[in-house]
Amino acid sequence: MSQGRKKVYLFCVCILVILAAVGIGFLRGFVRYQSKVVNKGTYFALPADPYTQDPLRYIDEDFTVQEGFHTNLPIVILSMEGELADYKGFHDQEEYLTGEEPYIKGHISIIDGGKFDNCITDQPAAQSGLLIKKRGHTSYNFEKEQYLLKLRTAEGLENDVDILGMGAHDSWILNGSMADKSMIRNYLAYRISSEVSDVTPDSQFCEVVFQDGGNYIYQGLYLMMETAARDVNRIPIDQFQEKNLYTSYIIRRDRFTHFDKMLNTWGRTSGLSEEWIGLKYPSEERITDAALHFIEEDFSGIERVIYSDREDVFRTYDKYIDIDSFADYFLLNEYFGNYDAGMHSTYMYKNSGEPLKIGPVWDFDQAMNNYSMEEMETATMAFQERPFFERFCKDIRFVDLLQSRYAQLRKTTLSHEHVCEVIDEITDYIRSAREREWYRWAADYYDDSQTNWHNYYLMDYIDDADMVVSRFNDNYDQEIYNMKTYLYKHGRAMQTQLRILEKSTVYDTSIRGENNQFLLIVMLLFFMPSVLIIRKD
């Protein structure tokens, strides 16, 4: 073989090797993403409400439930020993009422026959004593209350109960924010997110009634849902062991609260974040000083890398965080327009010896064009301005990851067709229940006086043409249409906005990426011997 033909032959071999390396790298990334969609929790297709009778037939004007009341949803019966205290755990000066015990004792019964036909007189599928308190921040003062439940035995011990097939645990939430007239924003976002992330909280619709002596008082449509807690069915990290040098942990970026241990992390003390980092796990009762110091130092070390002005330090951030979980968290919250996330109710967790992950997603009642002050912009994005993400989005590698991941999700989970199918399925499932919900809270939902600070309303605003835009709406179908329209417009705009975001990047850490490292090694292994052969000839 002549020297010229050898050069052509070796050059072709090198090109084939490079193409193979790129293909393998792409396949590995594709498999990595495909393997992530493995756990949908307890979410399943919801059957349409079979009832055709008047939904209010068994509800009196004073909301007393008459004998014969039945529903296709599970029924949650609550009884309480006394009145719930007006207790707020946030550090808002006068709003923090010291000296009050937030929990009172009570009892819970869950009626769920599994046949989508439940009556109050049915035998409970589960029941327990409990401790109950109000929950929420903005929603804390709404007329319709939300609750945090701690299940307890007769002896006052933690009582792990499997509620509605979501796995046994002692801590649960009854979520029913009046900020959301549709009553489906949280469930929709959680269900869609469950197709992407395996730490999405499980939730199921239910109707809640209060038992007062021999009477039952209708309270409304709620979501029974998991808390963000360490558990094999929730956030599966290692259990805290005092003897271990390294500690798994769950933290939350949010407002200051007296319910959690607030951490003195580097980002907070350096003025890089207005929000606080609260420790959710291990509990304040169990954690040791050594473990607390480790968590503060460990998370502070991650913050120092992410916020470093030195490129050689910043480019190593992918060693400390699970970059895929942060990309998915960005896309899910941005798609649904959940701009409270990233700053508030933002959970992160770290298992021993593993990188920091973000999630679960949380609290979508003010998402999907439901911001009280004005309409949300559909043509722009905002999540790139959130803590941590403002730094990641300066890196072309992370932005490229957002682009490729979103392109994939738009063909499946986040396609407009799929999301609308899920919306229609949910609204058909709760058809009778949401009629009762609006009946129960009609005066508060319909209030457009903009003077009722005890409930949520969408304020009028002045648009660019100096016209007053009224956002008052007292029609459920219109509310669903508004949601679909926002998701359609914003979902389409995100592809363009992600490309625009790439123009503002200042770093390129992709050379340290897994696929590029693999490609570089392959090129060195195959190309250098080829050069030596040619030189020898």
Residue pairs with C-beta under 8 A, 6 or more apart in sequence:
1 9
3 534
3 537
6 533
6 534
6 537
7 534
10 530
10 533
10 534
13 526
13 530
14 523
14 526
14 527
14 530
17 522
17 523
17 526
18 519
18 522
18 523
21 518
21 519
21 522
21 523
22 515
22 519
24 518
25 514
25 515
25 516
25 518
25 519
26 515
28 514
28 515
29 515
32 324
33 324
33 405
33 408
36 196
36 197
36 198
36 324
36 328
37 195
37 196
37 413
38 198
39 194
39 198
40 194
40 195
41 166
41 194
41 200
41 201
41 202
42 164
42 165
42 166
42 202
42 204
43 190
43 191
43 194
43 202
45 425
46 425
46 426
46 428
46 429
47 72
47 116
47 429
48 425
48 428
48 429
48 431
49 72
49 428
49 429
49 430
49 431
49 432
49 433
50 72
50 116
50 117
51 70
51 71
51 72
51 431
51 432
55 431
55 432
55 433
55 435
55 436
55 439
56 435
56 436
56 439
57 68
58 65
58 66
58 67
58 68
58 69
58 70
59 65
59 66
59 69
59 218
59 436
59 439
59 440
60 66
63 217
63 218
63 219
63 440
64 215
64 216
64 217
64 218
65 120
65 209
65 215
65 216
65 217
65 218
67 121
68 119
69 119
69 120
69 216
70 117
70 118
70 119
71 118
71 207
71 432
71 433
72 116
72 117
72 118
72 429
72 432
72 433
73 116
73 118
73 205
73 206
73 207
73 221
73 429
73 430
73 433
74 110
74 111
74 112
74 118
74 125
74 164
74 204
74 205
74 206
74 207
74 224
75 110
75 111
75 112
75 118
75 119
75 120
75 122
75 206
75 207
75 208
75 209
76 108
76 109
76 110
76 111
76 174
76 206
76 207
76 208
76 209
76 222
76 224
77 108
77 109
77 110
77 111
77 120
77 124
77 208
77 209
77 210
77 211
77 216
78 106
78 107
78 108
78 132
78 147
78 208
78 209
78 210
78 211
78 219
79 106
79 107
79 210
79 211
79 212
80 104
80 105
80 106
80 132
80 210
81 104
81 105
81 106
82 104
82 105
83 104
84 104
84 132
84 133
84 134
84 145
85 97
85 100
85 101
85 102
85 104
85 133
85 134
86 97
86 100
86 134
87 97
87 100
87 101
87 102
87 133
87 134
88 95
88 96
88 97
88 140
89 96
89 102
89 257
89 258
89 259
90 96
90 137
90 255
90 256
90 257
90 258
91 255
91 256
91 257
91 258
96 258
102 133
102 134
103 131
103 132
103 133
103 150
104 131
104 132
104 133
105 129
105 130
105 131
105 132
105 152
106 129
106 130
106 131
106 132
107 127
107 128
107 129
107 130
108 127
108 128
108 129
108 130
108 149
108 151
109 124
109 126
109 127
110 124
110 125
110 126
110 127
110 163
110 164
110 206
111 118
111 119
111 120
111 122
111 123
111 124
111 125
112 118
112 125
112 126
112 164
113 122
113 125
114 125
120 209
120 216
126 161
126 162
126 163
128 151
128 152
128 153
128 159
128 161
129 151
129 152
129 153
129 154
129 159
130 149
130 150
130 151
130 152
131 149
131 150
131 152
132 147
132 148
132 149
132 150
133 147
133 148
134 140
134 145
134 146
134 147
134 148
135 146
135 147
135 148
135 173
136 142
136 146
136 177
137 255
137 344
138 179
138 366
138 456
139 146
139 177
139 178
139 179
139 365
139 456
141 453
141 454
142 177
142 178
142 179
142 444
142 454
142 455
142 456
143 178
143 441
143 444
143 454
143 455
144 176
144 177
144 178
144 219
144 220
144 440
144 441
144 444
146 173
146 174
146 175
146 176
146 177
146 222
147 173
147 174
148 171
148 172
148 173
148 227
149 171
149 172
149 173
149 174
150 158
150 170
150 171
151 158
151 159
151 160
151 161
151 170
151 171
151 172
152 158
152 159
152 170
153 159
158 170
159 170
160 168
160 169
160 170
161 168
161 169
161 170
162 168
163 169
163 172
163 224
164 204
164 206
164 224
166 202
166 203
166 204
166 224
166 225
166 226
166 233
167 202
167 226
167 231
167 232
167 233
167 234
168 233
169 226
169 227
169 229
169 231
169 233
169 234
171 227
171 229
172 224
172 225
172 226
172 227
173 223
173 224
173 225
173 226
173 227
174 206
174 208
174 222
174 223
174 224
175 186
175 203
175 222
175 223
175 225
176 183
176 208
176 220
176 221
176 222
176 223
177 186
177 365
177 456
178 441
178 444
178 445
178 455
178 456
179 365
179 366
179 370
179 372
179 456
180 186
180 365
180 366
180 370
181 438
181 445
181 473
181 476
181 479
182 476
182 479
182 480
182 483
183 221
183 430
183 434
183 437
184 423
184 426
184 427
184 430
185 336
185 364
185 365
185 367
185 368
185 370
185 483
186 203
186 223
186 225
186 363
186 364
186 365
187 203
187 205
187 223
187 426
188 364
188 419
188 422
188 423
188 426
189 332
189 336
189 338
189 361
189 364
189 367
190 200
190 201
190 202
190 203
190 225
190 361
190 364
191 422
191 426
192 332
192 413
192 414
192 419
192 422
193 200
193 332
193 360
193 361
194 200
194 202
195 412
195 413
196 328
196 332
196 409
196 413
197 325
197 328
197 329
197 332
197 359
197 360
197 361
199 234
199 235
199 236
199 349
199 357
199 359
199 360
200 359
200 360
200 361
201 225
201 226
201 227
201 228
201 234
201 360
201 362
202 225
202 226
202 233
203 223
203 224
203 225
203 226
204 223
204 224
204 225
205 221
205 222
205 223
205 224
205 429
205 430
205 433
206 221
206 222
206 223
206 224
207 218
207 219
207 220
207 221
207 222
207 433
207 436
208 219
208 220
208 221
208 222
209 216
209 217
209 218
209 219
210 216
210 217
210 219
211 217
218 436
218 440
219 440
220 436
220 437
220 440
220 441
221 430
221 433
221 434
221 436
221 437
226 233
226 234
227 234
228 234
228 235
228 250
228 252
228 280
228 347
228 360
228 362
229 235
229 250
229 280
229 281
230 236
230 237
230 239
230 248
230 250
230 281
235 250
235 281
235 347
235 349
235 360
237 248
237 249
237 250
237 281
237 349
237 350
237 351
237 352
238 248
238 351
238 352
239 248
240 247
240 248
240 281
240 282
240 286
240 287
240 291
242 288
242 291
244 352
245 294
246 294
246 352
246 353
247 282
247 291
247 294
247 295
247 352
248 281
248 349
248 350
248 351
248 352
249 279
249 281
249 282
249 295
249 298
249 349
249 350
250 279
250 280
250 281
250 347
250 348
250 349
251 263
251 277
251 278
251 279
251 280
251 295
251 299
251 347
251 348
251 349
252 260
252 277
252 278
252 280
252 345
252 346
252 347
252 348
253 273
253 275
253 276
253 277
253 278
253 342
253 343
253 344
253 346
253 348
253 387
254 275
254 276
254 278
254 343
254 344
254 345
254 346
255 275
255 276
255 344
256 262
256 276
257 276
257 278
259 278
260 278
260 279
260 280
260 284
261 278
261 279
261 284
261 287
261 292
262 276
262 277
262 278
262 279
263 276
263 277
263 278
263 279
263 292
263 295
263 296
263 299
264 296
265 277
265 296
265 299
265 300
265 303
266 300
266 301
266 303
266 304
267 273
267 277
267 300
267 303
267 307
267 387
268 275
268 276
268 277
270 307
272 303
272 307
272 387
273 387
274 343
275 343
275 344
275 346
275 387
277 299
279 287
279 292
279 295
280 347
281 349
282 291
298 350
299 350
299 356
301 320
302 317
302 320
302 321
302 356
304 313
305 313
305 314
305 316
305 317
305 320
306 314
306 317
306 320
306 321
306 388
306 391
306 392
307 391
308 314
311 507
314 391
314 395
314 507
314 509
315 395
315 507
315 509
315 512
316 512
317 391
317 392
317 509
318 397
318 509
318 512
318 513
319 355
320 355
320 356
321 355
321 356
321 357
321 358
322 354
322 355
322 356
322 357
322 358
323 398
323 401
324 401
324 405
325 357
325 358
325 359
326 358
326 388
326 389
326 392
326 398
327 398
327 401
327 402
327 405
328 359
328 405
329 341
329 358
329 359
329 361
330 383
330 384
330 389
330 392
330 402
331 402
331 405
331 406
331 409
331 414
331 494
332 338
332 361
333 339
333 341
333 342
333 361
333 367
333 383
334 381
334 382
334 383
334 494
335 414
335 487
335 490
335 491
335 494
336 364
336 367
336 368
336 487
337 367
337 368
337 369
337 376
337 486
337 490
338 361
338 363
338 364
338 366
338 367
339 367
339 371
339 376
339 382
339 383
340 363
340 366
340 367
341 361
341 362
341 363
341 383
341 386
342 383
342 386
342 387
342 388
342 389
343 386
343 387
344 363
345 362
345 363
346 358
346 362
347 358
347 359
347 360
347 362
348 356
348 357
348 358
348 359
349 356
349 357
349 359
350 356
350 357
366 372
368 483
368 486
368 487
369 375
369 376
369 378
369 482
369 483
369 486
370 458
372 456
372 457
372 458
372 459
373 459
373 461
374 459
374 461
375 461
375 469
375 471
376 486
376 490
378 486
378 489
378 490
378 493
379 489
379 490
379 493
379 497
380 493
380 497
381 493
381 494
381 497
381 498
381 501
383 389
384 390
384 393
384 501
392 398
393 399
393 501
393 504
393 505
394 504
394 505
394 506
394 507
395 505
395 507
395 508
395 509
396 502
396 505
396 507
396 508
396 509
396 510
397 507
397 508
397 509
397 510
397 513
399 498
399 501
399 502
399 505
400 502
400 510
402 498
402 501
403 495
403 498
403 499
403 502
406 414
406 494
406 495
406 498
407 495
410 491
410 495
412 418
414 491
416 487
416 488
416 491
419 487
419 491
420 484
420 487
423 480
423 483
423 484
427 434
427 480
434 476
438 445
438 476
444 452
444 454
444 455
445 455
445 474
446 474
447 455
447 457
448 457
448 470
448 472
448 474
450 457
450 459
450 460
457 472
458 471
458 472
458 473
459 471
460 468
460 469
460 470
460 471
460 472
461 468
461 469
461 471
462 468
462 469
463 469
473 479
473 482
510 516
511 517
511 520
